[in-house]
Amino acid sequence: MNESFDMNKYKWDGKKVLIVEDITSNYNFLRLLLKRSEIEIIWVDNGKDALEKVKELDNIDLILLDINLPIMNGYDAARLIKELRPQLPIIAQTAYALEGDREKSLSAGCDDYIPKPIVISSLLEKMDAYLQNGLT
């Protein structure tokens, strides 16, 4: 898929995103994609560590949360994170986009959902809505 998007319109300097992704190549894709946005990236590879990071750092602005994770899945992590920080936006992502996944993600406390393979323009627009438009 040859997708067109203008990365220059997404500048999130001073913002922090927690990427929760257990597959290194998927994390590297997101890291390289977001590099020009100037957002600070924190990476963990399971839901339990995501919960610990949220407890440790009170200045995370957004979470990109894979659902199929080791140790603690994304649904459980989202529920527990929202108990601690109900206003912290979480965008769920899953490679196993089955009917009902979006609803299940939202029921677990996620604010939004994006299936994999990720449509870059869609991800950037969703992130921008939370980071720039005051939805955090």
GROMACS elastic network, one bead per residue, 0.5 to 0.9 nm:
[ bonds ]
;  ai    aj funct       b0    kb
    3   119     6  0.79829   500
    3   120     6  0.75922   500
    3   121     6  0.77533   500
    4   120     6  0.87638   500
    4   121     6  0.76301   500
    5     8     6  0.89655   500
    5   120     6  0.77841   500
    5   121     6  0.59109   500
    6     9     6  0.60262   500
    6    10     6  0.78829   500
    6   121     6  0.85033   500
    7    10     6  0.56101   500
    7    11     6  0.82851   500
    7    33     6  0.85782   500
    7    34     6  0.85695   500
    7    36     6  0.71714   500
    7    37     6  0.71978   500
    7   121     6  0.89875   500
    7   124     6  0.84478   500
    8    11     6  0.69721   500
    8    36     6  0.75322   500
    8    37     6  0.74001   500
    9    37     6  0.83781   500
   10    34     6  0.88896   500
   10    36     6  0.81651   500
   10    37     6  0.54746   500
   10    38     6  0.87375   500
   10   124     6  0.75136   500
   10   125     6  0.87630   500
   10   128     6  0.70358   500
   10   132     6  0.88447   500
   11    36     6  0.75910   500
   11    38     6  0.61735   500
   11    39     6  0.73784   500
   11   128     6  0.88495   500
   11   132     6  0.87487   500
   12    15     6  0.54926   500
   12    16     6  0.82540   500
   12    37     6  0.55355   500
   12    38     6  0.57036   500
   12    40     6  0.83882   500
   12   128     6  0.83228   500
   12   131     6  0.71530   500
   12   132     6  0.75441   500
   13    16     6  0.83820   500
   13    37     6  0.69639   500
   13    39     6  0.51362   500
   13    40     6  0.74719   500
   14    38     6  0.78232   500
   14    39     6  0.65475   500
   14    40     6  0.72088   500
   15    38     6  0.82261   500
   15    39     6  0.53510   500
   15    40     6  0.61587   500
   15    41     6  0.88026   500
   15    59     6  0.82781   500
   15    60     6  0.74783   500
   15    61     6  0.60954   500
   15    62     6  0.83932   500
   15   131     6  0.74244   500
   16    39     6  0.57654   500
   16    41     6  0.59421   500
   16    42     6  0.74509   500
   16    59     6  0.70585   500
   16    60     6  0.50894   500
   16    61     6  0.52673   500
   16    62     6  0.67619   500
   16    63     6  0.87925   500
   17    39     6  0.69826   500
   17    40     6  0.62511   500
   17    41     6  0.51626   500
   17    42     6  0.62365   500
   17    43     6  0.85164   500
   17    60     6  0.59648   500
   17    61     6  0.58646   500
   17    63     6  0.55947   500
   17    64     6  0.72588   500
   18    40     6  0.85992   500
   18    41     6  0.60603   500
   18    43     6  0.58482   500
   18    44     6  0.75872   500
   18    50     6  0.76940   500
   18    53     6  0.83108   500
   18    54     6  0.86767   500
   18    60     6  0.67324   500
   18    61     6  0.80381   500
   18    62     6  0.63521   500
   18    64     6  0.62497   500
   18    65     6  0.80669   500
   19    27     6  0.73557   500
   19    30     6  0.83064   500
   19    31     6  0.88232   500
   19    41     6  0.70238   500
   19    42     6  0.60879   500
   19    44     6  0.64705   500
   19    45     6  0.81803   500
   19    50     6  0.84090   500
   19    62     6  0.86368   500
   19    63     6  0.59469   500
   19    65     6  0.62713   500
   19    66     6  0.82070   500
   20    27     6  0.81752   500
   20    42     6  0.85108   500
   20    43     6  0.60068   500
   20    44     6  0.51004   500
   20    45     6  0.54289   500
   20    46     6  0.62689   500
   20    47     6  0.70293   500
   20    49     6  0.85365   500
   20    50     6  0.64647   500
   20    63     6  0.73678   500
   20    64     6  0.60754   500
   20    66     6  0.58768   500
   20    67     6  0.88445   500
   20    69     6  0.83975   500
   20    74     6  0.85267   500
   21    24     6  0.73245   500
   21    26     6  0.70319   500
   21    27     6  0.59677   500
   21    43     6  0.74149   500
   21    44     6  0.65324   500
   21    46     6  0.67360   500
   21    47     6  0.88233   500
   21    64     6  0.81402   500
   21    65     6  0.67615   500
   21    66     6  0.54597   500
   21    67     6  0.85764   500
   21    68     6  0.86691   500
   21    69     6  0.72401   500
   22    26     6  0.80182   500
   22    27     6  0.76747   500
   22    44     6  0.74872   500
   22    46     6  0.61584   500
   22    66     6  0.78441   500
   22    68     6  0.83844   500
   22    69     6  0.62194   500
   22    70     6  0.73856   500
   23    26     6  0.54393   500
   23    27     6  0.64262   500
   23    28     6  0.87955   500
   23    45     6  0.75121   500
   24    27     6  0.50297   500
   24    28     6  0.60720   500
   24    29     6  0.85816   500
   24    45     6  0.84365   500
   25    29     6  0.61577   500
   25    30     6  0.87440   500
   26    29     6  0.51003   500
   26    30     6  0.64492   500
   26    31     6  0.86509   500
   27    30     6  0.51830   500
   27    31     6  0.60368   500
   27    32     6  0.85934   500
   27    43     6  0.78110   500
   27    45     6  0.89856   500
   28    32     6  0.59979   500
   28    33     6  0.83089   500
   29    32     6  0.53846   500
   29    33     6  0.60477   500
   29    34     6  0.86181   500
   30    34     6  0.60257   500
   30    35     6  0.84210   500
   31    34     6  0.53125   500
   31    35     6  0.59696   500
   31    41     6  0.73843   500
   32    35     6  0.51824   500
   32    36     6  0.80041   500
   33    36     6  0.72854   500
   33    37     6  0.82915   500
   33   120     6  0.83587   500
   34    37     6  0.53110   500
   34    38     6  0.71791   500
   34    39     6  0.69250   500
   34    41     6  0.84904   500
   34   124     6  0.87980   500
   35    38     6  0.57972   500
   35    39     6  0.70803   500
   35    40     6  0.86072   500
   35    41     6  0.87758   500
   36    39     6  0.79951   500
   37    40     6  0.89406   500
   42    53     6  0.88286   500
   42    60     6  0.89142   500
   43    50     6  0.84554   500
   44    47     6  0.80242   500
   44    49     6  0.60998   500
   44    50     6  0.61402   500
   44    53     6  0.83347   500
   45    48     6  0.87941   500
   45    49     6  0.71764   500
   45    50     6  0.78159   500
   45    69     6  0.74048   500
   45    70     6  0.78138   500
   46    49     6  0.56183   500
   46    50     6  0.63999   500
   46    51     6  0.89839   500
   46    66     6  0.86401   500
   46    68     6  0.89714   500
   46    69     6  0.54093   500
   46    70     6  0.55073   500
   46    71     6  0.61916   500
   46    72     6  0.62650   500
   46    73     6  0.72969   500
   46    74     6  0.81101   500
   46    77     6  0.87924   500
   47    51     6  0.63073   500
   47    52     6  0.87172   500
   47    65     6  0.83067   500
   47    66     6  0.86456   500
   47    67     6  0.86404   500
   47    69     6  0.64702   500
   47    70     6  0.72439   500
   47    71     6  0.66928   500
   47    73     6  0.56327   500
   47    74     6  0.58347   500
   47    75     6  0.86771   500
   47    76     6  0.75959   500
   47    77     6  0.50694   500
   47    78     6  0.82313   500
   48    51     6  0.52338   500
   48    52     6  0.64078   500
   48    53     6  0.88132   500
   48    70     6  0.87249   500
   48    71     6  0.65210   500
   48    72     6  0.54458   500
   48    73     6  0.82797   500
   48    77     6  0.67579   500
   49    53     6  0.61468   500
   49    54     6  0.86427   500
   49    71     6  0.89813   500
   49    72     6  0.86908   500
   50    53     6  0.51168   500
   50    54     6  0.63094   500
   50    55     6  0.86913   500
   50    63     6  0.89101   500
   50    65     6  0.87286   500
   50    77     6  0.72094   500
   50    81     6  0.82614   500
   51    54     6  0.51906   500
   51    55     6  0.63232   500
   51    56     6  0.86689   500
   51    77     6  0.63428   500
   51    78     6  0.84014   500
   51    80     6  0.71066   500
   51    81     6  0.59175   500
   51    84     6  0.89860   500
   52    55     6  0.50391   500
   52    56     6  0.60910   500
   52    57     6  0.85946   500
   53    57     6  0.58316   500
   53    58     6  0.87265   500
   53    60     6  0.88223   500
   54    57     6  0.53294   500
   54    58     6  0.65178   500
   54    59     6  0.85409   500
   54    60     6  0.71985   500
   54    81     6  0.69986   500
   54    84     6  0.80765   500
   54    85     6  0.81165   500
   55    58     6  0.70404   500
   55    81     6  0.84742   500
   55    84     6  0.76721   500
   57    60     6  0.64773   500
   58    61     6  0.87470   500
   58    85     6  0.88572   500
   60    63     6  0.76231   500
   60    88     6  0.77143   500
   61    88     6  0.65342   500
   61    89     6  0.72069   500
   61   130     6  0.83237   500
   61   131     6  0.70378   500
   61   136     6  0.66571   500
   62    88     6  0.62563   500
   62    89     6  0.51639   500
   62    90     6  0.60187   500
   62    91     6  0.77967   500
   62   127     6  0.78607   500
   62   130     6  0.74751   500
   62   131     6  0.74297   500
   62   136     6  0.75592   500
   63    88     6  0.76673   500
   63    89     6  0.63233   500
   63    91     6  0.61632   500
   63    92     6  0.82228   500
   64    89     6  0.87964   500
   64    90     6  0.60610   500
   64    91     6  0.50147   500
   64    92     6  0.60827   500
   64    93     6  0.70757   500
   64   127     6  0.89881   500
   65    74     6  0.63225   500
   65    77     6  0.87083   500
   65    78     6  0.80681   500
   65    90     6  0.66921   500
   65    91     6  0.60120   500
   65    93     6  0.59147   500
   65    94     6  0.84447   500
   65   110     6  0.87316   500
   66    69     6  0.65871   500
   66    73     6  0.81859   500
   66    74     6  0.59514   500
   66    91     6  0.85550   500
   66    92     6  0.58269   500
   66    94     6  0.56353   500
   66    95     6  0.84241   500
   67    73     6  0.58008   500
   67    75     6  0.62968   500
   67    77     6  0.88691   500
   67    92     6  0.64915   500
   67    93     6  0.61599   500
   67    94     6  0.55244   500
   67    95     6  0.84914   500
   67    96     6  0.89083   500
   67   105     6  0.81591   500
   68    72     6  0.87659   500
   68    73     6  0.56851   500
   68    74     6  0.63107   500
   68    75     6  0.87001   500
   68    93     6  0.88033   500
   68    94     6  0.67777   500
   68    95     6  0.81383   500
   68    96     6  0.82417   500
   69    72     6  0.62361   500
   69    74     6  0.62795   500
   70    73     6  0.62456   500
   72    75     6  0.83223   500
   72    76     6  0.65149   500
   72    77     6  0.64650   500
   73    76     6  0.56514   500
   73    77     6  0.62427   500
   73    78     6  0.86939   500
   74    78     6  0.58978   500
   74    79     6  0.85477   500
   74    92     6  0.76824   500
   74    93     6  0.89876   500
   74   105     6  0.83451   500
   74   108     6  0.86817   500
   75    78     6  0.52161   500
   75    79     6  0.63671   500
   75    80     6  0.88302   500
   75    92     6  0.87652   500
   75   104     6  0.78808   500
   75   105     6  0.63851   500
   75   107     6  0.86713   500
   75   108     6  0.54273   500
   75   109     6  0.79385   500
   75   110     6  0.82423   500
   76    79     6  0.52117   500
   76    80     6  0.63381   500
   76    81     6  0.85845   500
   76   108     6  0.71936   500
   77    80     6  0.52697   500
   77    81     6  0.59853   500
   77    82     6  0.85013   500
   77   108     6  0.86507   500
   78    81     6  0.50983   500
   78    82     6  0.60205   500
   78    83     6  0.85917   500
   78    90     6  0.74145   500
   78    92     6  0.87236   500
   78   105     6  0.83297   500
   78   108     6  0.60214   500
   78   109     6  0.57320   500
   78   110     6  0.62409   500
   79    82     6  0.53153   500
   79    83     6  0.64143   500
   79   107     6  0.87710   500
   79   108     6  0.53058   500
   79   109     6  0.56078   500
   79   110     6  0.81183   500
   80    83     6  0.51049   500
   80    84     6  0.66472   500
   80    85     6  0.87686   500
   80   109     6  0.88835   500
   81    84     6  0.52091   500
   81    85     6  0.59726   500
   81    86     6  0.74043   500
   81    88     6  0.81714   500
   81   109     6  0.85493   500
   82    87     6  0.73703   500
   82    88     6  0.71218   500
   82    89     6  0.88055   500
   82    90     6  0.88337   500
   82   108     6  0.87837   500
   82   109     6  0.63422   500
   82   110     6  0.83009   500
   83    86     6  0.59494   500
   85    88     6  0.55330   500
   85    89     6  0.89676   500
   86    89     6  0.80768   500
   86   109     6  0.84043   500
   87   135     6  0.87458   500
   87   136     6  0.63625   500
   88   111     6  0.88309   500
   88   136     6  0.61595   500
   89   110     6  0.71296   500
   89   111     6  0.58120   500
   89   112     6  0.80904   500
   89   130     6  0.69993   500
   89   135     6  0.78578   500
   89   136     6  0.60302   500
   90   109     6  0.77955   500
   90   111     6  0.53274   500
   90   112     6  0.65826   500
   90   113     6  0.84111   500
   91   105     6  0.88615   500
   91   110     6  0.59703   500
   91   111     6  0.59198   500
   91   113     6  0.52568   500
   91   114     6  0.70726   500
   91   123     6  0.89955   500
   91   126     6  0.82144   500
   91   127     6  0.81521   500
   92   102     6  0.83277   500
   92   105     6  0.65348   500
   92   106     6  0.84326   500
   92   110     6  0.61978   500
   92   111     6  0.78341   500
   92   112     6  0.61892   500
   92   114     6  0.61866   500
   92   115     6  0.81648   500
   93    97     6  0.86738   500
   93   105     6  0.88702   500
   93   112     6  0.88032   500
   93   113     6  0.58440   500
   93   115     6  0.53873   500
   93   116     6  0.65348   500
   93   118     6  0.82404   500
   94    97     6  0.59849   500
   94   101     6  0.83066   500
   94   113     6  0.83338   500
   94   114     6  0.70791   500
   94   115     6  0.52100   500
   94   116     6  0.55631   500
   94   117     6  0.84034   500
   95    98     6  0.89619   500
   95   115     6  0.60842   500
   95   117     6  0.65977   500
   95   118     6  0.87992   500
   96   101     6  0.83216   500
   96   115     6  0.76962   500
   96   116     6  0.75522   500
   97   100     6  0.83489   500
   97   101     6  0.62141   500
   97   102     6  0.81299   500
   97   114     6  0.88580   500
   97   115     6  0.57658   500
   97   116     6  0.72644   500
   98   101     6  0.55632   500
   98   102     6  0.83564   500
   99   102     6  0.75671   500
   99   103     6  0.85895   500
  100   103     6  0.52210   500
  100   104     6  0.60313   500
  100   105     6  0.85380   500
  101   105     6  0.59871   500
  101   106     6  0.85281   500
  101   113     6  0.86045   500
  102   105     6  0.51376   500
  102   106     6  0.62100   500
  102   107     6  0.85455   500
  102   112     6  0.80011   500
  102   113     6  0.59464   500
  102   114     6  0.80579   500
  102   115     6  0.86044   500
  103   106     6  0.51180   500
  103   107     6  0.59955   500
  103   108     6  0.85534   500
  103   113     6  0.89066   500
  104   107     6  0.50283   500
  104   108     6  0.62111   500
  104   109     6  0.88744   500
  104   110     6  0.89150   500
  105   108     6  0.51431   500
  105   109     6  0.66688   500
  105   110     6  0.55324   500
  105   111     6  0.81951   500
  105   112     6  0.78242   500
  105   113     6  0.69916   500
  106   109     6  0.52069   500
  106   111     6  0.60878   500
  106   112     6  0.67222   500
  106   113     6  0.75970   500
  107   110     6  0.71312   500
  109   112     6  0.89954   500
  110   113     6  0.72992   500
  112   126     6  0.79201   500
  114   117     6  0.87672   500
  114   118     6  0.68360   500
  114   119     6  0.82831   500
  114   122     6  0.80184   500
  114   123     6  0.71171   500
  114   126     6  0.89240   500
  115   118     6  0.60227   500
  115   119     6  0.82548   500
  116   119     6  0.76709   500
  118   121     6  0.86993   500
  118   122     6  0.77687   500
  118   123     6  0.69681   500
  119   122     6  0.54113   500
  119   123     6  0.63603   500
  119   124     6  0.88269   500
  120   123     6  0.51774   500
  120   124     6  0.61812   500
  120   125     6  0.85722   500
  121   124     6  0.51890   500
  121   125     6  0.60871   500
  121   126     6  0.85774   500
  122   125     6  0.51892   500
  122   126     6  0.61633   500
  122   127     6  0.85814   500
  123   126     6  0.51687   500
  123   127     6  0.60889   500
  123   128     6  0.84869   500
  124   127     6  0.50772   500
  124   128     6  0.59550   500
  124   129     6  0.85345   500
  125   128     6  0.50614   500
  125   129     6  0.61823   500
  125   130     6  0.89045   500
  126   129     6  0.51863   500
  126   130     6  0.67454   500
  126   131     6  0.88059   500
  127   130     6  0.53864   500
  127   131     6  0.60403   500
  127   132     6  0.82180   500
  128   132     6  0.52659   500
  128   133     6  0.68450   500
  129   132     6  0.58811   500
  129   133     6  0.51133   500
  129   134     6  0.73732   500
  129   135     6  0.64778   500
  129   136     6  0.87888   500
  130   133     6  0.58976   500
  130   134     6  0.60627   500
  130   136     6  0.53564   500
  131   134     6  0.62940   500
  131   135     6  0.67883   500
  131   136     6  0.64379   500
  132   135     6  0.76915   500
  132   136     6  0.86485   500
  133   136     6  0.81560   500
